[in-house]
Amino acid sequence: MKKHIFAFLRLLVPLTLLLCALQYALVTYAISWYDFRLTTVAIYAFHVVVTFLIYLFLLYVNKTFSDKTGFAFMACSLLKMMASVVFLWPLMEQGGSFVGDVMAFFIPYFIYLTIEVLYVVKFMQGGKG
């Protein structure tokens, strides 16, 4: 199990650092005219923590109840979406236009969701993780 966790972290950590640096540079230098209310570091901290926790849970489910991995992934996806709403709630309460912040949040959201899907497919094809 540790082997799987370290392999996942070898993908997740460099990818997070690269994407975070890229988005930070883009937000700071290229789109400096827009006043982002969410920090890039907060967005990526949320995504990396949630994605890692979901991965750990799915790894556990795959080891103990391998036939339920897909259902666990769907439940985790629903919980992740609810957590995203909670994360974005203060932004929504402020009012005004926050389209840029939502884009800055959901582009990485879908990148991390793609990683989760790829690993769930890998789990389901290989049986036990």
VOBA-1610 file (N, C-alpha, C; in pm, whole numbers, padded with zeros to 5 digits, always signed):
BEGIN
Met+00083-00119+00000Met+00000+00000+00000Met+00088+00126+00000Lys+00197+00122+00075Lys+00288+00237+00078Lys+00345+00264-00060Lys+00370+00158-00134Lys+00425+00172-00269Lys+00329+00253-00357His+00201+00225-00345His+00100+00297-00425His+00091+00443-00382Ile+00099+00467-00253Ile+00089+00603-00201Ile+00208+00686-00248Phe+00328+00630-00237Phe+00447+00704-00281Phe+00447+00727-00432Ala+00398+00630-00508Ala+00389+00647-00653Ala+00291+00759-00687Phe+00181+00765-00616Phe+00083+00871-00639Phe+00141+01008-00600Leu+00211+01012-00488Leu+00272+01138-00444Leu+00381+01185-00541Arg+00452+01090-00603Arg+00553+01126-00703Arg+00490+01194-00824Leu+00364+01166-00850Leu+00293+01236-00956Leu+00230+01365-00903Leu+00166+01357-00789Leu+00086+01467-00737Leu+00168+01589-00696Val+00276+01568-00626Val+00354+01681-00573Val+00420+01763-00686Pro+00494+01700-00779Pro+00553+01782-00886Pro+00447+01850-00974Leu+00339+01777-01002Leu+00233+01835-01083Leu+00171+01955-01013Thr+00149+01944-00884Thr+00092+02054-00807Thr+00186+02174-00806Leu+00313+02150-00784Leu+00409+02260-00783Leu+00416+02329-00919Leu+00416+02250-01024Leu+00422+02306-01159Leu+00296+02388-01190Leu+00180+02329-01166Leu+00055+02399-01196Leu+00037+02523-01109Cys+00074+02512-00983Cys+00061+02626-00891Cys+00153+02740-00936Ala+00275+02708-00972Ala+00368+02811-01019Ala+00320+02874-01149Leu+00269+02792-01238Leu+00217+02842-01365Leu+00097+02934-01343Gln+00003+02890-01260Gln-00115+02973-01234Gln-00077+03100-01158Tyr+00015+03089-01064Tyr+00059+03207-00990Tyr+00120+03311-01084Ala+00205+03265-01175Ala+00266+03357-01271Ala+00160+03418-01363Leu+00067+03337-01406Leu-00040+03385-01493Leu-00126+03489-01422Val-00164+03460-01299Val-00248+03552-01222Val-00173+03680-01187Thr-00047+03667-01154Thr+00032+03783-01109Thr+00074+03873-01225Tyr+00115+03814-01336Tyr+00173+03894-01443Tyr+00082+03912-01564Ala+00016+03808-01608Ala-00063+03817-01730Ala-00204+03873-01707Ile-00262+03840-01594Ile-00399+03884-01566Ile-00397+03975-01444Ser-00303+04063-01437Ser-00288+04149-01319Ser-00399+04253-01307Trp-00474+04275-01414Trp-00583+04373-01411Trp-00704+04322-01333Tyr-00716+04189-01317Tyr-00830+04132-01245Tyr-00793+04114-01098Asp-00882+04153-01009Asp-00857+04141-00866Asp-00908+04006-00816Phe-00818+03907-00812Phe-00855+03774-00764Phe-00872+03778-00613Arg-00979+03721-00565Arg-01006+03718-00421Arg-00953+03590-00356Leu-00936+03487-00436Leu-00879+03361-00385Leu-00731+03355-00421Thr-00650+03313-00326Thr-00508+03301-00356Thr-00482+03168-00427Thr-00383+03169-00512Thr-00347+03049-00586Thr-00303+02937-00492Val-00230+02973-00388Val-00183+02872-00293Val-00301+02808-00220Ala-00400+02885-00183Ala-00518+02830-00115Ala-00594+02734-00207Ile-00606+02772-00332Ile-00675+02687-00429Ile-00603+02553-00443Tyr-00473+02557-00460Tyr-00398+02433-00479Tyr-00386+02353-00351Ala-00380+02420-00237Ala-00380+02346-00110Ala-00509+02268-00095Phe-00620+02331-00128Phe-00749+02262-00123Phe-00748+02140-00215His-00708+02161-00339His-00713+02053-00437His-00620+01937-00402Val-00500+01967-00359Val-00405+01860-00331Val-00447+01781-00207Val-00498+01848-00106Val-00542+01778+00015Val-00664+01691-00015Val-00762+01746-00083Val-00883+01669-00114Val-00851+01552-00206Thr-00770+01575-00307Thr-00734+01468-00400Thr-00657+01357-00330Phe-00565+01393-00243Phe-00487+01291-00171Phe-00576+01212-00076Leu-00667+01279-00006Leu-00758+01207+00084Leu-00850+01114+00007Ile-00899+01160-00107Ile-00984+01074-00189Ile-00904+00954-00239Tyr-00781+00976-00280Tyr-00697+00865-00326Tyr-00675+00762-00214Leu-00645+00811-00095Leu-00625+00718+00018Leu-00752+00637+00045Phe-00866+00704+00043Phe-00992+00635+00068Phe-01020+00532-00042Leu-00998+00571-00167Leu-01023+00478-00277Leu-00926+00360-00275Leu-00804+00385-00234Leu-00707+00276-00221Leu-00754+00177-00114Tyr-00803+00230-00002Tyr-00856+00144+00104Tyr-00977+00065+00055Val-01070+00133-00011Val-01190+00065-00061Val-01151-00041-00162Asn-01057-00010-00249Asn-01016-00106-00349Asn-00950-00229-00286Lys-00878-00209-00178Lys-00814-00323-00111Lys-00914-00410-00034Thr-01015-00347+00024Thr-01108-00423+00107Thr-01235-00465+00034Phe-01289-00378-00049Phe-01412-00406-00124Phe-01391-00366-00269Ser-01310-00442-00341Ser-01269-00398-00476Ser-01386-00379-00572Asp-01496-00448-00548Asp-01611-00433-00638Asp-01688-00303-00611Lys-01656-00232-00505Lys-01726-00108-00469Lys-01644+00018-00500Thr-01532+00004-00568Thr-01444+00118-00592Thr-01514+00226-00674Gly-01587+00188-00776Gly-01657+00285-00860Gly-01761+00364-00781Phe-01835+00294-00695Phe-01935+00362-00612Phe-01868+00458-00513Ala-01756+00415-00458Ala-01683+00500-00365Ala-01632+00625-00437Phe-01588+00608-00561Phe-01542+00723-00637Phe-01656+00822-00663Met-01772+00771-00698Met-01886+00859-00721Met-01925+00934-00594Ala-01922+00865-00481Ala-01954+00931-00353Ala-01849+01037-00320Cys-01723+01005-00342Cys-01616+01102-00316Cys-01626+01222-00409Ser-01666+01200-00533Ser-01683+01311-00626Ser-01794+01404-00579Leu-01901+01348-00528Leu-02010+01430-00474Leu-01962+01509-00352Leu-01891+01443-00263Leu-01838+01512-00145Leu-01738+01620-00184Lys-01658+01593-00286Lys-01561+01693-00332Lys-01633+01816-00388Met-01741+01793-00461Met-01817+01906-00514Met-01879+01987-00399Met-01931+01920-00298Met-01987+01990-00182Met-01878+02069-00109Ala-01761+02009-00095Ala-01649+02078-00031Ala-01607+02200-00113Ser-01617+02190-00245Ser-01585+02303-00331Ser-01682+02418-00309Val-01809+02385-00294Val-01909+02489-00268Val-01881+02556-00133Val-01847+02476-00034Val-01814+02533+00098Val-01689+02622+00087Phe-01591+02578+00010Phe-01468+02656-00009Phe-01497+02788-00079Leu-01588+02786-00177Leu-01620+02905-00255Leu-01731+02991-00193Trp-01794+02941-00087Trp-01908+03012-00027Trp-01877+03156+00014Pro-01766+03183+00082Pro-01737+03323+00117Pro-01727+03413-00005Leu-01677+03360-00113Leu-01666+03436-00237Leu-01805+03468-00293Met-01894+03370-00286Met-02030+03390-00338Met-02109+03488-00252Glu-02083+03489-00123Glu-02154+03580-00034Glu-02113+03725-00054Gln-01992+03748-00103Gln-01944+03885-00124Gln-02019+03954-00237Gly-02074+03879-00326Gly-02144+03938-00439Gly-02047+03989-00543Gly-02102+04054-00643Gly-02018+04106-00749Gly-01979+03996-00847Ser-01888+04029-00934Ser-01842+03935-01035Ser-01722+03856-00981Phe-01734+03727-00984Phe-01624+03643-00939Phe-01597+03531-01040Val-01625+03559-01166Val-01606+03460-01271Val-01458+03419-01281Gly-01368+03513-01271Gly-01225+03482-01278Gly-01180+03390-01166Asp-01232+03414-01046Asp-01198+03328-00933Asp-01253+03187-00952Val-01374+03178-01003Val-01433+03046-01027Val-01354+02971-01134Met-01312+03040-01237Met-01229+02977-01340Met-01094+02933-01281Ala-01036+03020-01199Ala-00908+02987-01137Ala-00921+02867-01044Phe-01040+02843-00992Phe-01063+02729-00904Phe-01096+02603-00983Phe-01185+02614-01081Phe-01237+02494-01147Phe-01148+02439-01257Ile-01059+02516-01312Ile-00964+02457-01408Ile-00875+02355-01338Pro-00812+02389-01223Pro-00737+02286-01151Pro-00828+02174-01097Tyr-00951+02209-01062Tyr-01046+02109-01013Tyr-01059+01996-01115Phe-01078+02031-01240Phe-01097+01929-01342Phe-00967+01858-01376Ile-00854+01922-01361Ile-00726+01854-01380Ile-00708+01746-01274Tyr-00735+01781-01149Tyr-00723+01683-01040Tyr-00830+01575-01050Leu-00948+01610-01096Leu-01054+01511-01117Leu-01011+01410-01223Thr-00945+01457-01327Thr-00894+01367-01432Thr-00792+01269-01375Ile-00706+01318-01288Ile-00608+01229-01224Ile-00680+01124-01141Glu-00780+01166-01065Glu-00857+01071-00985Glu-00923+00965-01073Val-00983+01007-01183Val-01050+00914-01274Val-00950+00814-01329Leu-00833+00861-01370Leu-00733+00771-01425Leu-00690+00666-01323Tyr-00676+00706-01198Tyr-00636+00610-01095Tyr-00749+00515-01060Val-00873+00561-01063Val-00985+00471-01037Val-00997+00368-01148Val-00979+00411-01271Val-00982+00318-01384Val-00868+00216-01369Lys-00752+00264-01328Lys-00638+00174-01306Lys-00670+00072-01195Phe-00733+00120-01087Phe-00774+00030-00978Phe-00872-00075-01030Met-00971-00029-01103Met-01077-00119-01146Met-01030-00220-01250Gln-00935-00183-01331Gln-00880-00276-01430Gln-00788-00379-01365Gly-00717-00335-01261Gly-00619-00424-01199Gly-00673-00504-01082Gly-00799-00483-01048Gly-00854-00554-00931Gly-00801-00491-00805Lys-00739-00569-00721Lys-00684-00518-00595Lys-00568-00424-00626Gly-00565-00307-00552Gly-00463-00204-00575Gly-00330-00249-00535
//
